[in-house]
Amino acid sequence: MSFFCFLIISIILSYGMAIAIVEKGNQYPIRYYKLKLRKFIRLFSRRFDKVLSCTTCSSFWTALISDLLLCCISSLFFGITYFFWPLSGFIAMGFTWTIIEYLNSRDE
């Protein structure tokens, strides 16, 4: 797999995780994991858990999780090291914001 494929997978993963956490976070089975994640984040900062209420903000930070996951997978199975987080986070955030703005414009 090429570097570009991992980037696309990372963006799709971070978008999906952000949607699951923020938009579907109060529904079963995501609620349990969102509460555990909120408790974990509050260990470090009480204000930072507000990220879990913003889909665009969450997509930036979930890109870190997806890039860490893909870094492990790429180095174990493919012999390459993929970690493009700050930039993949901004790409995922822009992608998420664009989709949300497009859907909001369709509602009006």
N, CA, C and O atoms as a GROMACS GRO file, in nm:
protein
  432
    1MET      N    1   0.085  -0.118   0.000
    1MET     CA    2   0.000   0.000   0.000
    1MET      C    3   0.089   0.124   0.000
    1MET      O    4   0.197   0.125   0.060
    2SER      N    5   0.042   0.224  -0.066
    2SER     CA    6   0.122   0.347  -0.075
    2SER      C    7   0.085   0.443   0.038
    2SER      O    8  -0.015   0.426   0.109
    3PHE      N    9   0.167   0.544   0.052
    3PHE     CA   10   0.148   0.647   0.153
    3PHE      C   11   0.013   0.717   0.133
    3PHE      O   12  -0.055   0.749   0.231
    4PHE      N   13  -0.026   0.740   0.009
    4PHE     CA   14  -0.151   0.808  -0.022
    4PHE      C   15  -0.272   0.725   0.024
    4PHE      O   16  -0.370   0.781   0.072
    5CYS      N   17  -0.263   0.593   0.009
    5CYS     CA   18  -0.372   0.506   0.056
    5CYS      C   19  -0.390   0.516   0.206
    5CYS      O   20  -0.503   0.522   0.255
    6PHE      N   21  -0.278   0.518   0.280
    6PHE     CA   22  -0.287   0.532   0.425
    6PHE      C   23  -0.346   0.667   0.464
    6PHE      O   24  -0.421   0.675   0.562
    7LEU      N   25  -0.314   0.772   0.391
    7LEU     CA   26  -0.370   0.904   0.418
    7LEU      C   27  -0.521   0.903   0.399
    7LEU      O   28  -0.594   0.956   0.484
    8ILE      N   29  -0.569   0.846   0.291
    8ILE     CA   30  -0.714   0.838   0.266
    8ILE      C   31  -0.782   0.756   0.374
    8ILE      O   32  -0.888   0.794   0.424
    9ILE      N   33  -0.723   0.643   0.411
    9ILE     CA   34  -0.780   0.559   0.516
    9ILE      C   35  -0.785   0.635   0.648
    9ILE      O   36  -0.884   0.625   0.721
   10SER      N   37  -0.680   0.709   0.679
   10SER     CA   38  -0.675   0.788   0.802
   10SER      C   39  -0.785   0.893   0.807
   10SER      O   40  -0.849   0.911   0.911
   11ILE      N   41  -0.807   0.962   0.697
   11ILE     CA   42  -0.911   1.066   0.692
   11ILE      C   43  -1.049   1.004   0.708
   11ILE      O   44  -1.133   1.058   0.780
   12ILE      N   45  -1.073   0.893   0.641
   12ILE     CA   46  -1.203   0.827   0.652
   12ILE      C   47  -1.225   0.774   0.794
   12ILE      O   48  -1.335   0.786   0.848
   13LEU      N   49  -1.121   0.715   0.853
   13LEU     CA   50  -1.132   0.666   0.991
   13LEU      C   51  -1.160   0.779   1.088
   13LEU      O   52  -1.248   0.766   1.174
   14SER      N   53  -1.088   0.889   1.076
   14SER     CA   54  -1.107   1.000   1.171
   14SER      C   55  -1.244   1.064   1.153
   14SER      O   56  -1.305   1.104   1.252
   15TYR      N   57  -1.292   1.075   1.031
   15TYR     CA   58  -1.426   1.128   1.007
   15TYR      C   59  -1.531   1.037   1.070
   15TYR      O   60  -1.623   1.085   1.136
   16GLY      N   61  -1.517   0.908   1.049
   16GLY     CA   62  -1.613   0.812   1.106
   16GLY      C   63  -1.612   0.812   1.257
   16GLY      O   64  -1.718   0.806   1.320
   17MET      N   65  -1.493   0.817   1.317
   17MET     CA   66  -1.485   0.820   1.463
   17MET      C   67  -1.546   0.948   1.518
   17MET      O   68  -1.614   0.944   1.621
   18ALA      N   69  -1.521   1.061   1.452
   18ALA     CA   70  -1.577   1.188   1.500
   18ALA      C   71  -1.729   1.187   1.492
   18ALA      O   72  -1.796   1.234   1.585
   19ILE      N   73  -1.783   1.135   1.385
   19ILE     CA   74  -1.929   1.126   1.371
   19ILE      C   75  -1.985   1.034   1.480
   19ILE      O   76  -2.086   1.066   1.543
   20ALA      N   77  -1.920   0.920   1.502
   20ALA     CA   78  -1.969   0.826   1.603
   20ALA      C   79  -1.965   0.887   1.742
   20ALA      O   80  -2.061   0.872   1.818
   21ILE      N   81  -1.857   0.955   1.776
   21ILE     CA   82  -1.842   1.009   1.911
   21ILE      C   83  -1.936   1.127   1.935
   21ILE      O   84  -2.002   1.134   2.039
   22VAL      N   85  -1.942   1.219   1.841
   22VAL     CA   86  -2.018   1.343   1.864
   22VAL      C   87  -2.165   1.327   1.829
   22VAL      O   88  -2.252   1.356   1.911
   23GLU      N   89  -2.194   1.282   1.710
   23GLU     CA   90  -2.332   1.277   1.663
   23GLU      C   91  -2.411   1.160   1.722
   23GLU      O   92  -2.530   1.174   1.750
   24LYS      N   93  -2.347   1.048   1.742
   24LYS     CA   94  -2.414   0.928   1.793
   24LYS      C   95  -2.368   0.891   1.933
   24LYS      O   96  -2.394   0.780   1.978
   25GLY      N   97  -2.301   0.982   2.001
   25GLY     CA   98  -2.240   0.954   2.130
   25GLY      C   99  -2.336   0.928   2.244
   25GLY      O  100  -2.295   0.875   2.347
   26ASN      N  101  -2.462   0.963   2.229
   26ASN     CA  102  -2.560   0.940   2.335
   26ASN      C  103  -2.642   0.814   2.312
   26ASN      O  104  -2.736   0.786   2.386
   27GLN      N  105  -2.608   0.739   2.209
   27GLN     CA  106  -2.682   0.618   2.176
   27GLN      C  107  -2.597   0.494   2.204
   27GLN      O  108  -2.474   0.499   2.205
   28TYR      N  109  -2.667   0.385   2.226
   28TYR     CA  110  -2.601   0.257   2.247
   28TYR      C  111  -2.537   0.212   2.117
   28TYR      O  112  -2.600   0.230   2.013
   29PRO      N  113  -2.422   0.158   2.115
   29PRO     CA  114  -2.323   0.124   2.216
   29PRO      C  115  -2.215   0.231   2.234
   29PRO      O  116  -2.123   0.212   2.314
   30ILE      N  117  -2.223   0.340   2.161
   30ILE     CA  118  -2.119   0.443   2.164
   30ILE      C  119  -2.116   0.516   2.297
   30ILE      O  120  -2.010   0.562   2.339
   31ARG      N  121  -2.229   0.528   2.363
   31ARG     CA  122  -2.237   0.605   2.488
   31ARG      C  123  -2.137   0.557   2.593
   31ARG      O  124  -2.073   0.639   2.658
   32TYR      N  125  -2.124   0.428   2.608
   32TYR     CA  126  -2.031   0.371   2.706
   32TYR      C  127  -1.888   0.418   2.678
   32TYR      O  128  -1.817   0.459   2.770
   33TYR      N  129  -1.846   0.410   2.553
   33TYR     CA  130  -1.709   0.448   2.516
   33TYR      C  131  -1.689   0.599   2.524
   33TYR      O  132  -1.580   0.645   2.559
   34LYS      N  133  -1.791   0.675   2.493
   34LYS     CA  134  -1.779   0.820   2.503
   34LYS      C  135  -1.763   0.862   2.649
   34LYS      O  136  -1.684   0.952   2.678
   35LEU      N  137  -1.837   0.800   2.740
   35LEU     CA  138  -1.823   0.831   2.882
   35LEU      C  139  -1.685   0.795   2.934
   35LEU      O  140  -1.627   0.870   3.013
   36LYS      N  141  -1.632   0.681   2.893
   36LYS     CA  142  -1.496   0.642   2.933
   36LYS      C  143  -1.392   0.739   2.877
   36LYS      O  144  -1.297   0.776   2.946
   37LEU      N  145  -1.411   0.780   2.753
   37LEU     CA  146  -1.320   0.876   2.691
   37LEU      C  147  -1.327   1.011   2.760
   37LEU      O  148  -1.224   1.075   2.782
   38ARG      N  149  -1.447   1.054   2.796
   38ARG     CA  150  -1.465   1.181   2.867
   38ARG      C  151  -1.393   1.178   3.003
   38ARG      O  152  -1.328   1.275   3.041
   39LYS      N  153  -1.406   1.066   3.076
   39LYS     CA  154  -1.336   1.052   3.205
   39LYS      C  155  -1.185   1.056   3.186
   39LYS      O  156  -1.114   1.118   3.265
   40PHE      N  157  -1.136   0.991   3.082
   40PHE     CA  158  -0.993   0.991   3.055
   40PHE      C  159  -0.943   1.131   3.022
   40PHE      O  160  -0.838   1.172   3.071
   41ILE      N  161  -1.016   1.204   2.941
   41ILE     CA  162  -0.975   1.340   2.903
   41ILE      C  163  -0.978   1.432   3.024
   41ILE      O  164  -0.892   1.520   3.037
   42ARG      N  165  -1.075   1.414   3.112
   42ARG     CA  166  -1.086   1.500   3.231
   42ARG      C  167  -0.971   1.480   3.329
   42ARG      O  168  -0.949   1.564   3.416
   43LEU      N  169  -0.898   1.371   3.317
   43LEU     CA  170  -0.779   1.354   3.400
   43LEU      C  171  -0.675   1.461   3.368
   43LEU      O  172  -0.597   1.501   3.455
   44PHE      N  173  -0.673   1.506   3.243
   44PHE     CA  174  -0.574   1.603   3.199
   44PHE      C  175  -0.627   1.746   3.198
   44PHE      O  176  -0.556   1.839   3.237
   45SER      N  177  -0.751   1.764   3.153
   45SER     CA  178  -0.807   1.898   3.145
   45SER      C  179  -0.959   1.890   3.144
   45SER      O  180  -1.018   1.812   3.069
   46ARG      N  181  -1.022   1.970   3.227
   46ARG     CA  182  -1.168   1.970   3.232
   46ARG      C  183  -1.228   2.044   3.113
   46ARG      O  184  -1.339   2.012   3.070
   47ARG      N  185  -1.157   2.141   3.062
   47ARG     CA  186  -1.210   2.218   2.949
   47ARG      C  187  -1.195   2.144   2.817
   47ARG      O  188  -1.272   2.167   2.723
   48PHE      N  189  -1.095   2.057   2.808
   48PHE     CA  190  -1.068   1.990   2.681
   48PHE      C  191  -1.176   1.889   2.643
   48PHE      O  192  -1.186   1.852   2.526
   49ASP      N  193  -1.256   1.843   2.739
   49ASP     CA  194  -1.359   1.745   2.704
   49ASP      C  195  -1.472   1.807   2.623
   49ASP      O  196  -1.560   1.736   2.575
   50LYS      N  197  -1.472   1.939   2.609
   50LYS     CA  198  -1.571   2.004   2.521
   50LYS      C  199  -1.547   1.971   2.375
   50LYS      O  200  -1.634   1.992   2.291
   51VAL      N  201  -1.429   1.918   2.344
   51VAL     CA  202  -1.399   1.874   2.208
   51VAL      C  203  -1.497   1.764   2.166
   51VAL      O  204  -1.527   1.750   2.047
   52LEU      N  205  -1.546   1.688   2.262
   52LEU     CA  206  -1.636   1.578   2.231
   52LEU      C  207  -1.776   1.625   2.192
   52LEU      O  208  -1.863   1.543   2.162
   53SER      N  209  -1.799   1.755   2.192
   53SER     CA  210  -1.928   1.806   2.148
   53SER      C  211  -1.917   1.880   2.014
   53SER      O  212  -2.015   1.937   1.967
   54CYS      N  213  -1.801   1.878   1.952
   54CYS     CA  214  -1.778   1.945   1.824
   54CYS      C  215  -1.724   1.842   1.725
   54CYS      O  216  -1.615   1.788   1.744
   55THR      N  217  -1.800   1.815   1.620
   55THR     CA  218  -1.760   1.714   1.523
   55THR      C  219  -1.632   1.752   1.450
   55THR      O  220  -1.544   1.668   1.430
   56THR      N  221  -1.621   1.878   1.412
   56THR     CA  222  -1.503   1.923   1.339
   56THR      C  223  -1.378   1.916   1.427
   56THR      O  224  -1.273   1.872   1.381
   57CYS      N  225  -1.391   1.957   1.552
   57CYS     CA  226  -1.278   1.951   1.645
   57CYS      C  227  -1.238   1.806   1.674
   57CYS      O  228  -1.120   1.773   1.680
   58SER      N  229  -1.337   1.722   1.690
   58SER     CA  230  -1.310   1.581   1.719
   58SER      C  231  -1.241   1.512   1.603
   58SER      O  232  -1.158   1.423   1.624
   59SER      N  233  -1.272   1.552   1.481
   59SER     CA  234  -1.209   1.488   1.366
   59SER      C  235  -1.059   1.514   1.364
   59SER      O  236  -0.982   1.429   1.319
   60PHE      N  237  -1.017   1.631   1.410
   60PHE     CA  238  -0.874   1.661   1.419
   60PHE      C  239  -0.804   1.566   1.515
   60PHE      O  240  -0.699   1.512   1.484
   61TRP      N  241  -0.863   1.546   1.633
   61TRP     CA  242  -0.800   1.463   1.735
   61TRP      C  243  -0.817   1.314   1.707
   61TRP      O  244  -0.730   1.235   1.744
   62THR      N  245  -0.925   1.275   1.643
   62THR     CA  246  -0.938   1.134   1.608
   62THR      C  247  -0.843   1.096   1.496
   62THR      O  248  -0.812   0.978   1.478
   63ALA      N  249  -0.796   1.195   1.419
   63ALA     CA  250  -0.694   1.166   1.319
   63ALA      C  251  -0.564   1.122   1.387
   63ALA      O  252  -0.489   1.043   1.330
   64LEU      N  253  -0.537   1.173   1.506
   64LEU     CA  254  -0.420   1.127   1.582
   64LEU      C  255  -0.435   0.979   1.616
   64LEU      O  256  -0.340   0.902   1.602
   65ILE      N  257  -0.553   0.941   1.661
   65ILE     CA  258  -0.578   0.800   1.695
   65ILE      C  259  -0.566   0.712   1.572
   65ILE      O  260  -0.503   0.606   1.577
   66SER      N  261  -0.626   0.755   1.462
   66SER     CA  262  -0.620   0.673   1.340
   66SER      C  263  -0.478   0.665   1.285
   66SER      O  264  -0.438   0.561   1.233
   67ASP      N  265  -0.400   0.774   1.295
   67ASP     CA  266  -0.262   0.769   1.246
   67ASP      C  267  -0.175   0.681   1.334
   67ASP      O  268  -0.085   0.613   1.284
   68LEU      N  269  -0.198   0.681   1.465
   68LEU     CA  270  -0.123   0.590   1.552
   68LEU      C  271  -0.155   0.445   1.519
   68LEU      O  272  -0.066   0.360   1.514
   69LEU      N  273  -0.282   0.416   1.495
   69LEU     CA  274  -0.324   0.282   1.457
   69LEU      C  275  -0.261   0.242   1.324
   69LEU      O  276  -0.208   0.131   1.310
   70LEU      N  277  -0.267   0.331   1.226
   70LEU     CA  278  -0.211   0.301   1.095
   70LEU      C  279  -0.058   0.294   1.098
   70LEU      O  280   0.002   0.221   1.018
   71CYS      N  281   0.004   0.368   1.188
   71CYS     CA  282   0.150   0.360   1.203
   71CYS      C  283   0.190   0.221   1.248
   71CYS      O  284   0.286   0.163   1.197
   72CYS      N  285   0.117   0.167   1.344
   72CYS     CA  286   0.146   0.031   1.391
   72CYS      C  287   0.121  -0.072   1.282
   72CYS      O  288   0.203  -0.162   1.261
   73ILE      N  289   0.010  -0.060   1.214
   73ILE     CA  290  -0.024  -0.156   1.108
   73ILE      C  291   0.074  -0.148   0.993
   73ILE      O  292   0.119  -0.251   0.942
   74SER      N  293   0.109  -0.026   0.951
   74SER     CA  294   0.198  -0.011   0.836
   74SER      C  295   0.338  -0.062   0.866
   74SER      O  296   0.402  -0.122   0.779
   75SER      N  297   0.386  -0.040   0.987
   75SER     CA  298   0.520  -0.088   1.019
   75SER      C  299   0.524  -0.239   1.041
   75SER      O  300   0.624  -0.304   1.008
   76LEU      N  301   0.418  -0.296   1.098
   76LEU     CA  302   0.416  -0.440   1.122
   76LEU      C  303   0.396  -0.522   0.995
   76LEU      O  304   0.465  -0.621   0.972
   77PHE      N  305   0.301  -0.479   0.912
   77PHE     CA  306   0.262  -0.562   0.798
   77PHE      C  307   0.322  -0.518   0.664
   77PHE      O  308   0.337  -0.601   0.574
   78PHE      N  309   0.357  -0.391   0.651
   78PHE     CA  310   0.402  -0.342   0.520
   78PHE      C  311   0.546  -0.293   0.521
   78PHE      O  312   0.601  -0.263   0.414
   79GLY      N  313   0.609  -0.285   0.636
   79GLY     CA  314   0.748  -0.244   0.643
   79GLY      C  315   0.774  -0.097   0.619
   79GLY      O  316   0.889  -0.057   0.600
   80ILE      N  317   0.671  -0.016   0.619
   80ILE     CA  318   0.688   0.128   0.605
   80ILE      C  319   0.630   0.195   0.730
   80ILE      O  320   0.548   0.136   0.801
   81THR      N  321   0.673   0.315   0.755
   81THR     CA  322   0.623   0.387   0.871
   81THR      C  323   0.536   0.502   0.822
   81THR      O  324   0.585   0.593   0.755
   82TYR      N  325   0.409   0.498   0.856
   82TYR     CA  326   0.316   0.605   0.822
   82TYR      C  327   0.279   0.679   0.949
   82TYR      O  328   0.223   0.620   1.042
   83PHE      N  329   0.309   0.807   0.954
   83PHE     CA  330   0.259   0.894   1.059
   83PHE      C  331   0.259   1.035   1.003
   83PHE      O  332   0.364   1.097   0.989
   84PHE      N  333   0.142   1.083   0.972
   84PHE     CA  334   0.126   1.212   0.904
   84PHE      C  335   0.030   1.300   0.982
   84PHE      O  336  -0.040   1.383   0.924
   85TRP      N  337   0.027   1.282   1.116
   85TRP     CA  338  -0.083   1.334   1.196
   85TRP      C  339  -0.113   1.482   1.186
   85TRP      O  340  -0.226   1.515   1.151
   86PRO      N  341  -0.025   1.572   1.214
   86PRO     CA  342  -0.076   1.709   1.216
   86PRO      C  343  -0.144   1.747   1.085
   86PRO      O  344  -0.248   1.811   1.085
   87LEU      N  345  -0.084   1.706   0.975
   87LEU     CA  346  -0.143   1.742   0.845
   87LEU      C  347  -0.269   1.659   0.816
   87LEU      O  348  -0.366   1.712   0.762
   88SER      N  349  -0.267   1.531   0.850
   88SER     CA  350  -0.388   1.451   0.827
   88SER      C  351  -0.502   1.499   0.916
   88SER      O  352  -0.618   1.488   0.879
   89GLY      N  353  -0.469   1.551   1.035
   89GLY     CA  354  -0.571   1.608   1.123
   89GLY      C  355  -0.636   1.730   1.062
   89GLY      O  356  -0.758   1.746   1.068
   90PHE      N  357  -0.555   1.817   1.003
   90PHE     CA  358  -0.611   1.936   0.938
   90PHE      C  359  -0.691   1.899   0.814
   90PHE      O  360  -0.794   1.960   0.785
   91ILE      N  361  -0.645   1.799   0.740
   91ILE     CA  362  -0.720   1.753   0.623
   91ILE      C  363  -0.854   1.695   0.666
   91ILE      O  364  -0.957   1.725   0.606
   92ALA      N  365  -0.853   1.612   0.770
   92ALA     CA  366  -0.978   1.552   0.820
   92ALA      C  367  -1.072   1.659   0.873
   92ALA      O  368  -1.193   1.652   0.853
   93MET      N  369  -1.016   1.759   0.941
   93MET     CA  370  -1.099   1.868   0.994
   93MET      C  371  -1.163   1.947   0.880
   93MET      O  372  -1.282   1.980   0.886
   94GLY      N  373  -1.086   1.978   0.777
   94GLY     CA  374  -1.142   2.048   0.662
   94GLY      C  375  -1.246   1.966   0.587
   94GLY      O  376  -1.348   2.018   0.543
   95PHE      N  377  -1.220   1.836   0.574
   95PHE     CA  378  -1.314   1.745   0.509
   95PHE      C  379  -1.445   1.740   0.587
   95PHE      O  380  -1.554   1.748   0.529
   96THR      N  381  -1.434   1.726   0.718
   96THR     CA  382  -1.554   1.719   0.803
   96THR      C  383  -1.632   1.850   0.798
   96THR      O  384  -1.755   1.848   0.786
   97TRP      N  385  -1.563   1.961   0.806
   97TRP     CA  386  -1.629   2.092   0.802
   97TRP      C  387  -1.700   2.111   0.669
   97TRP      O  388  -1.812   2.162   0.665
   98THR      N  389  -1.636   2.072   0.560
   98THR     CA  390  -1.697   2.086   0.427
   98THR      C  391  -1.825   2.004   0.416
   98THR      O  392  -1.925   2.053   0.364
   99ILE      N  393  -1.823   1.882   0.463
   99ILE     CA  394  -1.942   1.797   0.457
   99ILE      C  395  -2.054   1.854   0.544
   99ILE      O  396  -2.169   1.857   0.502
  100ILE      N  397  -2.020   1.900   0.664
  100ILE     CA  398  -2.121   1.956   0.753
  100ILE      C  399  -2.182   2.082   0.693
  100ILE      O  400  -2.304   2.100   0.697
  101GLU      N  401  -2.099   2.170   0.637
  101GLU     CA  402  -2.151   2.292   0.575
  101GLU      C  403  -2.237   2.261   0.453
  101GLU      O  404  -2.339   2.326   0.431
  102TYR      N  405  -2.197   2.163   0.375
  102TYR     CA  406  -2.276   2.124   0.259
  102TYR      C  407  -2.414   2.071   0.302
  102TYR      O  408  -2.516   2.109   0.246
  103LEU      N  409  -2.414   1.984   0.403
  103LEU     CA  410  -2.541   1.929   0.449
  103LEU      C  411  -2.628   2.036   0.514
  103LEU      O  412  -2.750   2.033   0.501
  104ASN      N  413  -2.566   2.129   0.585
  104ASN     CA  414  -2.644   2.240   0.644
  104ASN      C  415  -2.704   2.329   0.536
  104ASN      O  416  -2.815   2.380   0.553
  105SER      N  417  -2.633   2.349   0.426
  105SER     CA  418  -2.688   2.431   0.318
  105SER      C  419  -2.804   2.361   0.249
  105SER      O  420  -2.895   2.427   0.198
  106ARG      N  421  -2.803   2.229   0.247
  106ARG     CA  422  -2.912   2.152   0.186
  106ARG      C  423  -3.039   2.156   0.272
  106ARG      O  424  -3.149   2.138   0.220
  107ASP      N  425  -3.022   2.179   0.403
  107ASP     CA  426  -3.137   2.183   0.493
  107ASP      C  427  -3.218   2.312   0.478
  107ASP      O  428  -3.338   2.315   0.506
  108GLU      N  429  -3.154   2.417   0.434
  108GLU     CA  430  -3.222   2.549   0.430
  108GLU      C  431  -3.314   2.563   0.315
  108GLU      O  432  -3.378   2.667   0.299
   0.00000   0.00000   0.00000
